């Protein structure tokens, strides 16, 4: 799935959440989407969550 399709799906999900659930549902979908993005990038290996310092 390319970036445009992903953006379209995310925008539609946020739009439905805002329309049917109100502002708090919109925020919940937005936050959970961001968490899912971070977890997905970490699992895929594109995001390193470890700190730069080593002991």
N, C-alpha and C positions, 0 to 999 in steps of 0.2 A: 504494500500500500504506500503510495507516495505522500509527500507532505501536504499537498492540496486536498487529497481525499481525507487524510487524517484531520486536518483543520476543519473541513466541512463537517465531519462526523462530530467533532468536539463542539463546534458551534451549534449544531442542531441539538445535541444533548443539553447544552447549557440553555438554549432557547426554550426547549420543552420543559426543563426544570423550572425556569423562571416563569413561564406562562402558567403552568399547572400547579406549581408548588409554592410560588412566591419567591421573595428575596432570599430567605434562609435556605430553601432547597437549592437555589442557584448557587449560593456560597458553598453548600455542602458538596454539590457536584463538582464545583471548581476545585475545592481543596482535595477531594478524593482523586480527581483526575490528575492533579499535580503530584500527589503521592504515588499514584500508579505510574506516572511517567518517570519519576525518579527511581522507583524500584525496577521498572523495566529497563532503564538505561544501565543500572548497576548490574543486573543479571546478564544483560547483553555484553557487558564489558566496556561500554562507552563512557562510564562514569566511575571514578575511583572515589569511594567514600572514606577511605583511610586518610588520616592526616599526613601531612608531608614530613612530619618529624618521626624519627625512629629512636627507640631507646637503646 
